[in-house]
Structure formats: structure tokens, C-alpha cells
Amino acid sequence: MLIVTSNEIPGHRIDAVFGEVMGLTVRSRDIGSQMLAGFRSLGGGELPEMTKALYESRQEVMARMVNEAQQRGANAIVAMRFDTSEMGTNWTEVCAYGTAVYVLPLGEGEPGATGQSIYLTTTASQQQPTPPAPPQQPAPPAPPQQF
């Protein structure tokens, strides 16, 4: 699944739009990591426990968003964004959202084609399986020879 924050994908044509897709999670911070982060914040710097929790939340919501897009038949998501907010004192909401689309790479000679899209169209055409040969009919029996 190709996911971009732009509204278009260079070298690709949007062929179908399936609408908005999103992934959402609300997480609570456990008391242990919250206390540890509180002590660490006194000295300043990164809070690795909170960084890990936010990273895992973003991965989870991305997976949910991709799953929803795939269920609709999309092969890409454009205009993807994250939204994060606090809910209460211990809850954090993380949301990923974007527009599910079906894109086609542009081939060589098409206006707007890029090196990547030309590569994709070239390799796709090389990987297309050749149709199986029709079954061979048994040869008819040879006529009897006359002497």
C-alpha cells in the first residue's frame, strides 16, 4: 500500500476514489511508565517510555487505516494525516486518516511519468504470466499402409 501526505502521487494517475479511511486508538498510560516519565521530565530530555507508546499507537492506527482501505479495494492512500489529542489526564487518542484511492503508474511516454512509474509498468508487464498453451489433441491414428 502506497501512503503519501500529498494529494497526488507523482507518476501515478488516480483511477478511483473510495473515500476517507481512518484508524483510531485511545490509550491510557500505565501508572509505572507515567511515574517514571514524570521523574525523567524533571531533568528534561526525551521520555523513552512515552515515545515508545506513541510510536506503537501510530503503527497500530496506520495498520487499521490500511486494512480499511484494502477492504474497499484501494492500493494507495493520499492526503494522509495524524491527529493526536489528550482525553482526560491519562488517555491519549491517536488517529490516522486519509483518502483511499486506486492508482495506476504512468508508463514511458505518458505525460507525468517518472522513473519509478516507468519501472513499475515495465516490471509489471514482464511479470504477467503467459497464458497456458491449449491442450494438445492426440494425433489421429495413421491410415493402414497398403502394399
Chimera marker file (.cmm) of the C-alpha trace (Angstrom):
<marker_set name="trace">
<marker id="1" x="0.000" y="0.000" z="0.000" r="1" g="1" b="0" radius="0.5"/>
<marker id="2" x="1.427" y="3.342" z="-1.055" r="1" g="1" b="0" radius="0.5"/>
<marker id="3" x="0.717" y="6.065" z="1.532" r="1" g="1" b="0" radius="0.5"/>
<marker id="4" x="1.549" y="9.721" z="0.932" r="1" g="1" b="0" radius="0.5"/>
<marker id="5" x="0.770" y="13.002" z="2.650" r="1" g="1" b="0" radius="0.5"/>
<marker id="6" x="0.389" y="14.798" z="-0.689" r="1" g="1" b="0" radius="0.5"/>
<marker id="7" x="-2.874" y="14.987" z="-2.635" r="1" g="1" b="0" radius="0.5"/>
<marker id="8" x="-1.338" y="13.292" z="-5.669" r="1" g="1" b="0" radius="0.5"/>
<marker id="9" x="1.316" y="10.669" z="-6.307" r="1" g="1" b="0" radius="0.5"/>
<marker id="10" x="3.916" y="11.727" z="-8.872" r="1" g="1" b="0" radius="0.5"/>
<marker id="11" x="3.979" y="9.349" z="-11.823" r="1" g="1" b="0" radius="0.5"/>
<marker id="12" x="0.572" y="7.879" z="-10.991" r="1" g="1" b="0" radius="0.5"/>
<marker id="13" x="-2.974" y="8.565" z="-12.094" r="1" g="1" b="0" radius="0.5"/>
<marker id="14" x="-5.794" y="8.284" z="-9.576" r="1" g="1" b="0" radius="0.5"/>
<marker id="15" x="-8.274" y="5.966" z="-11.264" r="1" g="1" b="0" radius="0.5"/>
<marker id="16" x="-10.832" y="5.606" z="-8.453" r="1" g="1" b="0" radius="0.5"/>
<marker id="17" x="-11.586" y="7.310" z="-5.142" r="1" g="1" b="0" radius="0.5"/>
<marker id="18" x="-13.089" y="5.210" z="-2.345" r="1" g="1" b="0" radius="0.5"/>
<marker id="19" x="-13.408" y="7.943" z="0.274" r="1" g="1" b="0" radius="0.5"/>
<marker id="20" x="-11.971" y="8.687" z="3.685" r="1" g="1" b="0" radius="0.5"/>
<marker id="21" x="-10.396" y="5.901" z="5.705" r="1" g="1" b="0" radius="0.5"/>
<marker id="22" x="-9.070" y="6.059" z="9.236" r="1" g="1" b="0" radius="0.5"/>
<marker id="23" x="-7.570" y="4.154" z="12.099" r="1" g="1" b="0" radius="0.5"/>
<marker id="24" x="-8.158" y="5.172" z="15.690" r="1" g="1" b="0" radius="0.5"/>
<marker id="25" x="-6.935" y="4.149" z="19.116" r="1" g="1" b="0" radius="0.5"/>
<marker id="26" x="-7.306" y="5.547" z="22.605" r="1" g="1" b="0" radius="0.5"/>
<marker id="27" x="-4.570" y="4.540" z="25.006" r="1" g="1" b="0" radius="0.5"/>
<marker id="28" x="-4.170" y="5.002" z="28.713" r="1" g="1" b="0" radius="0.5"/>
<marker id="29" x="-0.752" y="5.341" z="30.249" r="1" g="1" b="0" radius="0.5"/>
<marker id="30" x="0.056" y="2.801" z="32.904" r="1" g="1" b="0" radius="0.5"/>
<marker id="31" x="0.944" y="4.224" z="36.287" r="1" g="1" b="0" radius="0.5"/>
<marker id="32" x="4.514" y="2.855" z="36.245" r="1" g="1" b="0" radius="0.5"/>
<marker id="33" x="5.588" y="4.445" z="32.987" r="1" g="1" b="0" radius="0.5"/>
<marker id="34" x="3.715" y="7.626" z="33.871" r="1" g="1" b="0" radius="0.5"/>
<marker id="35" x="5.598" y="7.946" z="37.174" r="1" g="1" b="0" radius="0.5"/>
<marker id="36" x="8.936" y="7.126" z="35.521" r="1" g="1" b="0" radius="0.5"/>
<marker id="37" x="8.268" y="9.679" z="32.798" r="1" g="1" b="0" radius="0.5"/>
<marker id="38" x="7.314" y="12.219" z="35.468" r="1" g="1" b="0" radius="0.5"/>
<marker id="39" x="10.671" y="11.777" z="37.194" r="1" g="1" b="0" radius="0.5"/>
<marker id="40" x="12.551" y="11.936" z="33.882" r="1" g="1" b="0" radius="0.5"/>
<marker id="41" x="10.744" y="15.109" z="32.877" r="1" g="1" b="0" radius="0.5"/>
<marker id="42" x="12.280" y="16.888" z="35.876" r="1" g="1" b="0" radius="0.5"/>
<marker id="43" x="15.679" y="16.666" z="34.182" r="1" g="1" b="0" radius="0.5"/>
<marker id="44" x="14.411" y="17.435" z="30.672" r="1" g="1" b="0" radius="0.5"/>
<marker id="45" x="15.048" y="15.471" z="27.503" r="1" g="1" b="0" radius="0.5"/>
<marker id="46" x="13.261" y="12.638" z="25.779" r="1" g="1" b="0" radius="0.5"/>
<marker id="47" x="10.839" y="10.390" z="27.628" r="1" g="1" b="0" radius="0.5"/>
<marker id="48" x="11.540" y="6.998" z="26.004" r="1" g="1" b="0" radius="0.5"/>
<marker id="49" x="8.507" y="5.288" z="27.570" r="1" g="1" b="0" radius="0.5"/>
<marker id="50" x="6.155" y="7.890" z="26.126" r="1" g="1" b="0" radius="0.5"/>
<marker id="51" x="7.968" y="7.901" z="22.773" r="1" g="1" b="0" radius="0.5"/>
<marker id="52" x="7.589" y="4.126" z="22.539" r="1" g="1" b="0" radius="0.5"/>
<marker id="53" x="3.882" y="4.302" z="23.418" r="1" g="1" b="0" radius="0.5"/>
<marker id="54" x="3.218" y="6.995" z="20.808" r="1" g="1" b="0" radius="0.5"/>
<marker id="55" x="5.232" y="5.146" z="18.148" r="1" g="1" b="0" radius="0.5"/>
<marker id="56" x="3.299" y="1.919" z="18.796" r="1" g="1" b="0" radius="0.5"/>
<marker id="57" x="-0.005" y="3.815" z="18.692" r="1" g="1" b="0" radius="0.5"/>
<marker id="58" x="0.859" y="5.356" z="15.327" r="1" g="1" b="0" radius="0.5"/>
<marker id="59" x="1.826" y="1.961" z="13.895" r="1" g="1" b="0" radius="0.5"/>
<marker id="60" x="-1.465" y="0.496" z="15.142" r="1" g="1" b="0" radius="0.5"/>
<marker id="61" x="-3.655" y="3.233" z="13.649" r="1" g="1" b="0" radius="0.5"/>
<marker id="62" x="-1.754" y="3.089" z="10.341" r="1" g="1" b="0" radius="0.5"/>
<marker id="63" x="-2.415" y="-0.664" z="10.145" r="1" g="1" b="0" radius="0.5"/>
<marker id="64" x="-6.118" y="-0.107" z="10.853" r="1" g="1" b="0" radius="0.5"/>
<marker id="65" x="-6.343" y="2.607" z="8.207" r="1" g="1" b="0" radius="0.5"/>
<marker id="66" x="-4.566" y="0.425" z="5.614" r="1" g="1" b="0" radius="0.5"/>
<marker id="67" x="-6.861" y="-2.501" z="6.415" r="1" g="1" b="0" radius="0.5"/>
<marker id="68" x="-9.940" y="-0.343" z="5.853" r="1" g="1" b="0" radius="0.5"/>
<marker id="69" x="-8.523" y="0.947" z="2.551" r="1" g="1" b="0" radius="0.5"/>
<marker id="70" x="-7.729" y="-2.585" z="1.350" r="1" g="1" b="0" radius="0.5"/>
<marker id="71" x="-11.240" y="-3.739" z="2.210" r="1" g="1" b="0" radius="0.5"/>
<marker id="72" x="-12.564" y="-1.027" z="-0.100" r="1" g="1" b="0" radius="0.5"/>
<marker id="73" x="-10.272" y="-2.101" z="-2.950" r="1" g="1" b="0" radius="0.5"/>
<marker id="74" x="-7.699" y="0.695" z="-2.701" r="1" g="1" b="0" radius="0.5"/>
<marker id="75" x="-3.997" y="0.306" z="-3.428" r="1" g="1" b="0" radius="0.5"/>
<marker id="76" x="-2.958" y="3.736" z="-2.096" r="1" g="1" b="0" radius="0.5"/>
<marker id="77" x="-3.882" y="6.427" z="0.418" r="1" g="1" b="0" radius="0.5"/>
<marker id="78" x="-3.395" y="10.110" z="-0.355" r="1" g="1" b="0" radius="0.5"/>
<marker id="79" x="-3.562" y="13.168" z="1.932" r="1" g="1" b="0" radius="0.5"/>
<marker id="80" x="-2.705" y="11.012" z="4.963" r="1" g="1" b="0" radius="0.5"/>
<marker id="81" x="-2.521" y="12.804" z="8.310" r="1" g="1" b="0" radius="0.5"/>
<marker id="82" x="-2.106" y="12.023" z="12.002" r="1" g="1" b="0" radius="0.5"/>
<marker id="83" x="-4.150" y="13.628" z="14.741" r="1" g="1" b="0" radius="0.5"/>
<marker id="84" x="-3.309" y="13.262" z="18.412" r="1" g="1" b="0" radius="0.5"/>
<marker id="85" x="-5.172" y="14.646" z="21.399" r="1" g="1" b="0" radius="0.5"/>
<marker id="86" x="-5.369" y="14.216" z="25.146" r="1" g="1" b="0" radius="0.5"/>
<marker id="87" x="-8.557" y="12.860" z="26.649" r="1" g="1" b="0" radius="0.5"/>
<marker id="88" x="-8.627" y="13.315" z="30.391" r="1" g="1" b="0" radius="0.5"/>
<marker id="89" x="-5.409" y="13.100" z="32.377" r="1" g="1" b="0" radius="0.5"/>
<marker id="90" x="-4.213" y="9.656" z="31.277" r="1" g="1" b="0" radius="0.5"/>
<marker id="91" x="-5.782" y="8.974" z="27.876" r="1" g="1" b="0" radius="0.5"/>
<marker id="92" x="-4.315" y="9.785" z="24.507" r="1" g="1" b="0" radius="0.5"/>
<marker id="93" x="-6.225" y="9.488" z="21.248" r="1" g="1" b="0" radius="0.5"/>
<marker id="94" x="-4.236" y="8.824" z="18.075" r="1" g="1" b="0" radius="0.5"/>
<marker id="95" x="-5.906" y="8.883" z="14.675" r="1" g="1" b="0" radius="0.5"/>
<marker id="96" x="-4.538" y="8.347" z="11.158" r="1" g="1" b="0" radius="0.5"/>
<marker id="97" x="-6.738" y="9.327" z="8.242" r="1" g="1" b="0" radius="0.5"/>
<marker id="98" x="-6.573" y="9.876" z="4.514" r="1" g="1" b="0" radius="0.5"/>
<marker id="99" x="-8.338" y="9.222" z="1.224" r="1" g="1" b="0" radius="0.5"/>
<marker id="100" x="-8.364" y="5.672" z="-0.147" r="1" g="1" b="0" radius="0.5"/>
<marker id="101" x="-7.691" y="5.580" z="-3.898" r="1" g="1" b="0" radius="0.5"/>
<marker id="102" x="-6.760" y="3.202" z="-6.686" r="1" g="1" b="0" radius="0.5"/>
<marker id="103" x="-3.750" y="4.468" z="-8.636" r="1" g="1" b="0" radius="0.5"/>
<marker id="104" x="-2.165" y="3.364" z="-11.885" r="1" g="1" b="0" radius="0.5"/>
<marker id="105" x="1.505" y="4.043" z="-12.608" r="1" g="1" b="0" radius="0.5"/>
<marker id="106" x="2.177" y="6.039" z="-15.769" r="1" g="1" b="0" radius="0.5"/>
<marker id="107" x="4.245" y="4.282" z="-18.413" r="1" g="1" b="0" radius="0.5"/>
<marker id="108" x="7.067" y="5.518" z="-20.574" r="1" g="1" b="0" radius="0.5"/>
<marker id="109" x="5.956" y="8.262" z="-22.927" r="1" g="1" b="0" radius="0.5"/>
<marker id="110" x="2.918" y="9.235" z="-20.837" r="1" g="1" b="0" radius="0.5"/>
<marker id="111" x="2.908" y="12.846" z="-19.622" r="1" g="1" b="0" radius="0.5"/>
<marker id="112" x="3.916" y="12.984" z="-15.954" r="1" g="1" b="0" radius="0.5"/>
<marker id="113" x="5.655" y="9.588" z="-15.934" r="1" g="1" b="0" radius="0.5"/>
<marker id="114" x="8.559" y="9.270" z="-13.506" r="1" g="1" b="0" radius="0.5"/>
<marker id="115" x="11.459" y="6.852" z="-13.380" r="1" g="1" b="0" radius="0.5"/>
<marker id="116" x="9.674" y="4.935" z="-10.647" r="1" g="1" b="0" radius="0.5"/>
<marker id="117" x="6.378" y="4.687" z="-12.525" r="1" g="1" b="0" radius="0.5"/>
<marker id="118" x="8.155" y="3.585" z="-15.716" r="1" g="1" b="0" radius="0.5"/>
<marker id="119" x="9.979" y="0.915" z="-13.726" r="1" g="1" b="0" radius="0.5"/>
<marker id="120" x="6.697" y="-0.266" z="-12.177" r="1" g="1" b="0" radius="0.5"/>
<marker id="121" x="4.928" y="-0.528" z="-15.530" r="1" g="1" b="0" radius="0.5"/>
<marker id="122" x="7.906" y="-2.257" z="-17.144" r="1" g="1" b="0" radius="0.5"/>
<marker id="123" x="8.310" y="-4.858" z="-14.392" r="1" g="1" b="0" radius="0.5"/>
<marker id="124" x="4.549" y="-5.450" z="-14.215" r="1" g="1" b="0" radius="0.5"/>
<marker id="125" x="4.387" y="-6.222" z="-17.926" r="1" g="1" b="0" radius="0.5"/>
<marker id="126" x="7.366" y="-8.575" z="-17.618" r="1" g="1" b="0" radius="0.5"/>
<marker id="127" x="5.809" y="-10.429" z="-14.689" r="1" g="1" b="0" radius="0.5"/>
<marker id="128" x="2.469" y="-11.073" z="-16.356" r="1" g="1" b="0" radius="0.5"/>
<marker id="129" x="2.091" y="-14.816" z="-16.746" r="1" g="1" b="0" radius="0.5"/>
<marker id="130" x="1.781" y="-16.143" z="-20.242" r="1" g="1" b="0" radius="0.5"/>
<marker id="131" x="-1.486" y="-17.971" z="-20.813" r="1" g="1" b="0" radius="0.5"/>
<marker id="132" x="-1.125" y="-21.733" z="-20.813" r="1" g="1" b="0" radius="0.5"/>
<marker id="133" x="-0.881" y="-23.412" z="-24.185" r="1" g="1" b="0" radius="0.5"/>
<marker id="134" x="-4.093" y="-25.108" z="-25.322" r="1" g="1" b="0" radius="0.5"/>
<marker id="135" x="-4.097" y="-28.818" z="-24.643" r="1" g="1" b="0" radius="0.5"/>
<marker id="136" x="-2.641" y="-30.864" z="-27.459" r="1" g="1" b="0" radius="0.5"/>
<marker id="137" x="-5.065" y="-33.118" z="-29.251" r="1" g="1" b="0" radius="0.5"/>
<marker id="138" x="-3.802" y="-36.660" z="-29.772" r="1" g="1" b="0" radius="0.5"/>
<marker id="139" x="-2.728" y="-37.255" z="-33.343" r="1" g="1" b="0" radius="0.5"/>
<marker id="140" x="-5.240" y="-39.260" z="-35.365" r="1" g="1" b="0" radius="0.5"/>
<marker id="141" x="-4.176" y="-42.826" z="-35.999" r="1" g="1" b="0" radius="0.5"/>
<marker id="142" x="-2.180" y="-43.292" z="-39.189" r="1" g="1" b="0" radius="0.5"/>
<marker id="143" x="-4.137" y="-44.917" z="-42.025" r="1" g="1" b="0" radius="0.5"/>
<marker id="144" x="-3.207" y="-48.560" z="-42.646" r="1" g="1" b="0" radius="0.5"/>
<marker id="145" x="-0.468" y="-48.962" z="-45.207" r="1" g="1" b="0" radius="0.5"/>
<marker id="146" x="-1.244" y="-50.824" z="-48.380" r="1" g="1" b="0" radius="0.5"/>
<marker id="147" x="1.388" y="-52.890" z="-50.208" r="1" g="1" b="0" radius="0.5"/>
<link id1="1" id2="2" r="1" g="1" b="0" radius="0.2"/>
<link id1="2" id2="3" r="1" g="1" b="0" radius="0.2"/>
<link id1="3" id2="4" r="1" g="1" b="0" radius="0.2"/>
<link id1="4" id2="5" r="1" g="1" b="0" radius="0.2"/>
<link id1="5" id2="6" r="1" g="1" b="0" radius="0.2"/>
<link id1="6" id2="7" r="1" g="1" b="0" radius="0.2"/>
<link id1="7" id2="8" r="1" g="1" b="0" radius="0.2"/>
<link id1="8" id2="9" r="1" g="1" b="0" radius="0.2"/>
<link id1="9" id2="10" r="1" g="1" b="0" radius="0.2"/>
<link id1="10" id2="11" r="1" g="1" b="0" radius="0.2"/>
<link id1="11" id2="12" r="1" g="1" b="0" radius="0.2"/>
<link id1="12" id2="13" r="1" g="1" b="0" radius="0.2"/>
<link id1="13" id2="14" r="1" g="1" b="0" radius="0.2"/>
<link id1="14" id2="15" r="1" g="1" b="0" radius="0.2"/>
<link id1="15" id2="16" r="1" g="1" b="0" radius="0.2"/>
<link id1="16" id2="17" r="1" g="1" b="0" radius="0.2"/>
<link id1="17" id2="18" r="1" g="1" b="0" radius="0.2"/>
<link id1="18" id2="19" r="1" g="1" b="0" radius="0.2"/>
<link id1="19" id2="20" r="1" g="1" b="0" radius="0.2"/>
<link id1="20" id2="21" r="1" g="1" b="0" radius="0.2"/>
<link id1="21" id2="22" r="1" g="1" b="0" radius="0.2"/>
<link id1="22" id2="23" r="1" g="1" b="0" radius="0.2"/>
<link id1="23" id2="24" r="1" g="1" b="0" radius="0.2"/>
<link id1="24" id2="25" r="1" g="1" b="0" radius="0.2"/>
<link id1="25" id2="26" r="1" g="1" b="0" radius="0.2"/>
<link id1="26" id2="27" r="1" g="1" b="0" radius="0.2"/>
<link id1="27" id2="28" r="1" g="1" b="0" radius="0.2"/>
<link id1="28" id2="29" r="1" g="1" b="0" radius="0.2"/>
<link id1="29" id2="30" r="1" g="1" b="0" radius="0.2"/>
<link id1="30" id2="31" r="1" g="1" b="0" radius="0.2"/>
<link id1="31" id2="32" r="1" g="1" b="0" radius="0.2"/>
<link id1="32" id2="33" r="1" g="1" b="0" radius="0.2"/>
<link id1="33" id2="34" r="1" g="1" b="0" radius="0.2"/>
<link id1="34" id2="35" r="1" g="1" b="0" radius="0.2"/>
<link id1="35" id2="36" r="1" g="1" b="0" radius="0.2"/>
<link id1="36" id2="37" r="1" g="1" b="0" radius="0.2"/>
<link id1="37" id2="38" r="1" g="1" b="0" radius="0.2"/>
<link id1="38" id2="39" r="1" g="1" b="0" radius="0.2"/>
<link id1="39" id2="40" r="1" g="1" b="0" radius="0.2"/>
<link id1="40" id2="41" r="1" g="1" b="0" radius="0.2"/>
<link id1="41" id2="42" r="1" g="1" b="0" radius="0.2"/>
<link id1="42" id2="43" r="1" g="1" b="0" radius="0.2"/>
<link id1="43" id2="44" r="1" g="1" b="0" radius="0.2"/>
<link id1="44" id2="45" r="1" g="1" b="0" radius="0.2"/>
<link id1="45" id2="46" r="1" g="1" b="0" radius="0.2"/>
<link id1="46" id2="47" r="1" g="1" b="0" radius="0.2"/>
<link id1="47" id2="48" r="1" g="1" b="0" radius="0.2"/>
<link id1="48" id2="49" r="1" g="1" b="0" radius="0.2"/>
<link id1="49" id2="50" r="1" g="1" b="0" radius="0.2"/>
<link id1="50" id2="51" r="1" g="1" b="0" radius="0.2"/>
<link id1="51" id2="52" r="1" g="1" b="0" radius="0.2"/>
<link id1="52" id2="53" r="1" g="1" b="0" radius="0.2"/>
<link id1="53" id2="54" r="1" g="1" b="0" radius="0.2"/>
<link id1="54" id2="55" r="1" g="1" b="0" radius="0.2"/>
<link id1="55" id2="56" r="1" g="1" b="0" radius="0.2"/>
<link id1="56" id2="57" r="1" g="1" b="0" radius="0.2"/>
<link id1="57" id2="58" r="1" g="1" b="0" radius="0.2"/>
<link id1="58" id2="59" r="1" g="1" b="0" radius="0.2"/>
<link id1="59" id2="60" r="1" g="1" b="0" radius="0.2"/>
<link id1="60" id2="61" r="1" g="1" b="0" radius="0.2"/>
<link id1="61" id2="62" r="1" g="1" b="0" radius="0.2"/>
<link id1="62" id2="63" r="1" g="1" b="0" radius="0.2"/>
<link id1="63" id2="64" r="1" g="1" b="0" radius="0.2"/>
<link id1="64" id2="65" r="1" g="1" b="0" radius="0.2"/>
<link id1="65" id2="66" r="1" g="1" b="0" radius="0.2"/>
<link id1="66" id2="67" r="1" g="1" b="0" radius="0.2"/>
<link id1="67" id2="68" r="1" g="1" b="0" radius="0.2"/>
<link id1="68" id2="69" r="1" g="1" b="0" radius="0.2"/>
<link id1="69" id2="70" r="1" g="1" b="0" radius="0.2"/>
<link id1="70" id2="71" r="1" g="1" b="0" radius="0.2"/>
<link id1="71" id2="72" r="1" g="1" b="0" radius="0.2"/>
<link id1="72" id2="73" r="1" g="1" b="0" radius="0.2"/>
<link id1="73" id2="74" r="1" g="1" b="0" radius="0.2"/>
<link id1="74" id2="75" r="1" g="1" b="0" radius="0.2"/>
<link id1="75" id2="76" r="1" g="1" b="0" radius="0.2"/>
<link id1="76" id2="77" r="1" g="1" b="0" radius="0.2"/>
<link id1="77" id2="78" r="1" g="1" b="0" radius="0.2"/>
<link id1="78" id2="79" r="1" g="1" b="0" radius="0.2"/>
<link id1="79" id2="80" r="1" g="1" b="0" radius="0.2"/>
<link id1="80" id2="81" r="1" g="1" b="0" radius="0.2"/>
<link id1="81" id2="82" r="1" g="1" b="0" radius="0.2"/>
<link id1="82" id2="83" r="1" g="1" b="0" radius="0.2"/>
<link id1="83" id2="84" r="1" g="1" b="0" radius="0.2"/>
<link id1="84" id2="85" r="1" g="1" b="0" radius="0.2"/>
<link id1="85" id2="86" r="1" g="1" b="0" radius="0.2"/>
<link id1="86" id2="87" r="1" g="1" b="0" radius="0.2"/>
<link id1="87" id2="88" r="1" g="1" b="0" radius="0.2"/>
<link id1="88" id2="89" r="1" g="1" b="0" radius="0.2"/>
<link id1="89" id2="90" r="1" g="1" b="0" radius="0.2"/>
<link id1="90" id2="91" r="1" g="1" b="0" radius="0.2"/>
<link id1="91" id2="92" r="1" g="1" b="0" radius="0.2"/>
<link id1="92" id2="93" r="1" g="1" b="0" radius="0.2"/>
<link id1="93" id2="94" r="1" g="1" b="0" radius="0.2"/>
<link id1="94" id2="95" r="1" g="1" b="0" radius="0.2"/>
<link id1="95" id2="96" r="1" g="1" b="0" radius="0.2"/>
<link id1="96" id2="97" r="1" g="1" b="0" radius="0.2"/>
<link id1="97" id2="98" r="1" g="1" b="0" radius="0.2"/>
<link id1="98" id2="99" r="1" g="1" b="0" radius="0.2"/>
<link id1="99" id2="100" r="1" g="1" b="0" radius="0.2"/>
<link id1="100" id2="101" r="1" g="1" b="0" radius="0.2"/>
<link id1="101" id2="102" r="1" g="1" b="0" radius="0.2"/>
<link id1="102" id2="103" r="1" g="1" b="0" radius="0.2"/>
<link id1="103" id2="104" r="1" g="1" b="0" radius="0.2"/>
<link id1="104" id2="105" r="1" g="1" b="0" radius="0.2"/>
<link id1="105" id2="106" r="1" g="1" b="0" radius="0.2"/>
<link id1="106" id2="107" r="1" g="1" b="0" radius="0.2"/>
<link id1="107" id2="108" r="1" g="1" b="0" radius="0.2"/>
<link id1="108" id2="109" r="1" g="1" b="0" radius="0.2"/>
<link id1="109" id2="110" r="1" g="1" b="0" radius="0.2"/>
<link id1="110" id2="111" r="1" g="1" b="0" radius="0.2"/>
<link id1="111" id2="112" r="1" g="1" b="0" radius="0.2"/>
<link id1="112" id2="113" r="1" g="1" b="0" radius="0.2"/>
<link id1="113" id2="114" r="1" g="1" b="0" radius="0.2"/>
<link id1="114" id2="115" r="1" g="1" b="0" radius="0.2"/>
<link id1="115" id2="116" r="1" g="1" b="0" radius="0.2"/>
<link id1="116" id2="117" r="1" g="1" b="0" radius="0.2"/>
<link id1="117" id2="118" r="1" g="1" b="0" radius="0.2"/>
<link id1="118" id2="119" r="1" g="1" b="0" radius="0.2"/>
<link id1="119" id2="120" r="1" g="1" b="0" radius="0.2"/>
<link id1="120" id2="121" r="1" g="1" b="0" radius="0.2"/>
<link id1="121" id2="122" r="1" g="1" b="0" radius="0.2"/>
<link id1="122" id2="123" r="1" g="1" b="0" radius="0.2"/>
<link id1="123" id2="124" r="1" g="1" b="0" radius="0.2"/>
<link id1="124" id2="125" r="1" g="1" b="0" radius="0.2"/>
<link id1="125" id2="126" r="1" g="1" b="0" radius="0.2"/>
<link id1="126" id2="127" r="1" g="1" b="0" radius="0.2"/>
<link id1="127" id2="128" r="1" g="1" b="0" radius="0.2"/>
<link id1="128" id2="129" r="1" g="1" b="0" radius="0.2"/>
<link id1="129" id2="130" r="1" g="1" b="0" radius="0.2"/>
<link id1="130" id2="131" r="1" g="1" b="0" radius="0.2"/>
<link id1="131" id2="132" r="1" g="1" b="0" radius="0.2"/>
<link id1="132" id2="133" r="1" g="1" b="0" radius="0.2"/>
<link id1="133" id2="134" r="1" g="1" b="0" radius="0.2"/>
<link id1="134" id2="135" r="1" g="1" b="0" radius="0.2"/>
<link id1="135" id2="136" r="1" g="1" b="0" radius="0.2"/>
<link id1="136" id2="137" r="1" g="1" b="0" radius="0.2"/>
<link id1="137" id2="138" r="1" g="1" b="0" radius="0.2"/>
<link id1="138" id2="139" r="1" g="1" b="0" radius="0.2"/>
<link id1="139" id2="140" r="1" g="1" b="0" radius="0.2"/>
<link id1="140" id2="141" r="1" g="1" b="0" radius="0.2"/>
<link id1="141" id2="142" r="1" g="1" b="0" radius="0.2"/>
<link id1="142" id2="143" r="1" g="1" b="0" radius="0.2"/>
<link id1="143" id2="144" r="1" g="1" b="0" radius="0.2"/>
<link id1="144" id2="145" r="1" g="1" b="0" radius="0.2"/>
<link id1="145" id2="146" r="1" g="1" b="0" radius="0.2"/>
<link id1="146" id2="147" r="1" g="1" b="0" radius="0.2"/>
</marker_set>
